[in-house]
Amino acid sequence: MVQDHGNFACIHCHGKLDAVLEKIVSMKPDALEPLEPPPSGDLLLNQIKKRVGDKICLMGYIQYRDLANGSKDDIERKCREAIEMGAEGGGYVILPTAGPITALSERELENHKQLLISAKKYGKYP
């Protein structure tokens, strides 16, 4: 119904996807997010991409807890790794797995900035 009215349908599903990934895709949504890396999820982004990346836009893979607690170097590395796994063939949007529910700490703010800087730096399709 959403798509029948010219909109995009996005399924929001945290956690483990291995057992339900193809079932989600069979519903024909346009996108799936937030894609969580292990241990919260049970598949690597390149595994998800290989199984369903030609059928659906994949979004996420940067854990919010890393933005809240990690270093800028951690964020750059995780961003680079996610883009390396998700970029081939297109259809991947790098995003945090959640958003803040309170005011951002200085670390969170700096890490959100680093995510944008790193996404721009590495976000080129091969």
C-alpha positions, 0 to 999 in steps of 0.5 A: 500500500505504501508503494502503491501511493508513490512512497518507499517502504522501509522495514526497521528491524534490529538484531539478528537477521539470518533466519528471517532475511529472505522472508523480509525481502519477500515482502518487497520493501524498498529498504531494510535498516538498521543492519547491526553488526555482530554481536547484536546482529548475526551476519556481516554486512557483506553476507547480507549484501551477497544474499539480498543486496540486489533486491533491497537497499541496505542501511545502517551498520554503525552501532550507536553505542560505538558513536557514544563510547568509541574513539574517532579512530574507531569510527573511521575504521568501522565506517571504512569497513562498512563501506568496503563491505557494502559499496560494491554494486550500490544500494548501501547507505551508511547510517547509525543503528539508532539515534540519540534520545538525549543531548549529545555528549562532546564525544558523541558529537565528535564521533557523529562528525567523524562518521560524516567525514569518514563516509565522505572520505571512503564513500565512493563505489569501486 
